[in-house]
Amino acid sequence: MMVRGLMIGAALTLAACGGSAGRSFDDPAVQKLFNMPTPQYYATIKIANQVAQNCANYTYDALLDAELNEKRNEVGRGSLSAISLRRAIDAETSVSERSFMAKHGVEMTGTNLCPAADAEVLENSAISAMLIPV
């Protein structure tokens, strides 16, 4: 219950700072994220966050992240269930990062990931759901 309260507080704080979600929960790319198994979901949002950190053209949608996590917690697939799946999440993240790097011919750090981000947005991928154009 405390985790949920903290997440709601964080979302409200971000909203008060003028942040806004880039996509609605009904968006097909957001629904892809919502319906993913827990390990794949956490791998995908980690990659999206790394992409946003390495591309000045996009920011990471923290408000949507909080909304998704809350809704996934309601159905047993959010942060509360992730604790017991840490090893599976780590393994999936490793595989997903290698796949992303091979797909786009990039490294995850120290590289401009804007071309990869643009390709993900054109594809309307789950990764793109978490990217807000600047």
C-alpha positions as CSV (number, residue, x, y, z in Angstrom):
1,M,0.0,0.0,0.0
2,M,2.9,2.3,0.8
3,V,4.4,1.7,-2.6
4,R,1.2,2.6,-4.3
5,G,0.9,5.8,-2.3
6,L,4.5,6.8,-3.2
7,M,3.8,6.1,-6.9
8,I,0.6,8.2,-6.8
9,G,2.5,11.0,-5.0
10,A,5.3,10.9,-7.6
11,A,2.8,11.0,-10.5
12,L,1.0,14.0,-8.9
13,T,4.3,15.7,-8.3
14,L,5.2,15.2,-12.0
15,A,1.8,16.5,-13.0
16,A,2.2,19.6,-10.9
17,C,5.5,20.3,-12.6
18,G,3.8,20.6,-15.9
19,G,4.6,17.1,-17.2
20,S,2.1,15.5,-19.4
21,A,1.8,12.0,-20.7
22,G,2.6,11.6,-24.4
23,R,0.1,8.9,-25.2
24,S,-3.3,7.9,-23.8
25,F,-3.8,4.5,-22.2
26,D,-5.9,3.4,-25.2
27,D,-3.1,3.9,-27.7
28,P,-2.2,0.6,-29.4
29,A,1.5,0.9,-28.5
30,V,0.6,1.5,-24.8
31,Q,-1.7,-1.5,-24.9
32,K,1.2,-3.6,-26.2
33,L,3.1,-2.6,-23.1
34,F,0.2,-3.2,-20.8
35,N,-0.3,-6.7,-22.1
36,M,3.3,-7.8,-22.0
37,P,4.5,-10.5,-19.5
38,T,6.2,-8.8,-16.6
39,P,9.9,-9.6,-17.6
40,Q,9.3,-8.3,-21.2
41,Y,7.5,-5.2,-19.9
42,Y,10.4,-4.2,-17.6
43,A,13.0,-4.9,-20.2
44,T,11.0,-2.7,-22.7
45,I,10.6,0.2,-20.4
46,K,14.3,0.0,-19.4
47,I,15.3,0.2,-23.1
48,A,12.9,3.1,-23.7
49,N,14.5,4.9,-20.8
50,Q,18.0,4.3,-22.1
51,V,16.9,5.5,-25.6
52,A,15.5,8.7,-24.1
53,Q,18.7,9.3,-22.1
54,N,20.7,9.0,-25.3
55,C,18.6,11.0,-27.7
56,A,17.9,14.7,-27.2
57,N,14.8,14.5,-29.4
58,Y,12.8,12.4,-26.9
59,T,12.1,12.3,-23.2
60,Y,10.9,9.4,-21.1
61,D,7.2,9.4,-20.2
62,A,7.4,9.0,-16.5
63,L,3.6,9.8,-16.1
64,L,2.7,7.0,-18.4
65,D,5.1,4.7,-16.6
66,A,3.4,5.4,-13.3
67,E,-0.1,4.9,-14.8
68,L,0.9,1.7,-16.5
69,N,2.5,0.4,-13.3
70,E,-0.6,1.1,-11.3
71,K,-2.9,-0.5,-13.8
72,R,-0.5,-3.5,-14.1
73,N,-0.4,-3.8,-10.3
74,E,-4.2,-4.0,-10.3
75,V,-4.0,-7.2,-12.5
76,G,-0.9,-8.6,-10.7
77,R,1.7,-7.7,-13.3
78,G,3.2,-4.5,-11.9
79,S,6.1,-3.6,-9.7
80,L,4.7,-5.6,-6.8
81,S,5.0,-8.9,-8.8
82,A,8.4,-7.9,-10.3
83,I,10.3,-8.5,-7.1
84,S,9.9,-12.2,-7.3
85,L,10.8,-12.1,-11.1
86,R,14.1,-10.2,-10.8
87,R,16.2,-12.9,-12.4
88,A,13.7,-13.4,-15.3
89,I,13.6,-9.6,-15.8
90,D,17.4,-9.4,-15.8
91,A,17.6,-12.2,-18.4
92,E,14.9,-10.7,-20.6
93,T,16.5,-7.3,-20.4
94,S,19.8,-8.6,-21.5
95,V,18.2,-10.4,-24.5
96,S,16.1,-7.5,-25.4
97,E,19.0,-5.0,-25.3
98,R,21.1,-7.2,-27.6
99,S,18.1,-7.6,-29.9
100,F,17.6,-3.8,-30.0
101,M,21.3,-3.2,-30.6
102,A,21.4,-5.7,-33.5
103,K,18.1,-4.4,-35.0
104,H,19.3,-0.8,-35.1
105,G,23.1,-1.4,-35.3
106,V,23.8,0.7,-32.2
107,E,25.3,0.5,-28.7
108,M,23.0,1.3,-25.8
109,T,25.3,3.8,-24.1
110,G,27.6,6.5,-25.5
111,T,25.8,6.6,-28.8
112,N,23.2,8.9,-30.3
113,L,20.1,6.7,-30.3
114,C,17.9,9.2,-32.1
115,P,17.8,7.2,-35.4
116,A,16.8,4.1,-33.5
117,A,14.2,6.1,-31.5
118,D,12.8,7.5,-34.8
119,A,12.6,4.0,-36.2
120,E,10.7,2.7,-33.1
121,V,8.3,5.6,-33.4
122,L,7.6,4.9,-37.1
123,E,7.0,1.3,-36.1
124,N,4.7,2.3,-33.3
125,S,6.5,-0.2,-31.1
126,A,6.0,-0.6,-27.4
127,I,9.3,1.2,-26.8
128,S,7.9,4.2,-28.7
129,A,5.0,4.4,-26.3
130,M,7.3,5.7,-23.6
131,L,9.0,8.3,-25.8
132,I,7.7,11.9,-25.9
133,P,9.0,14.0,-28.8
134,V,10.7,17.2,-27.5
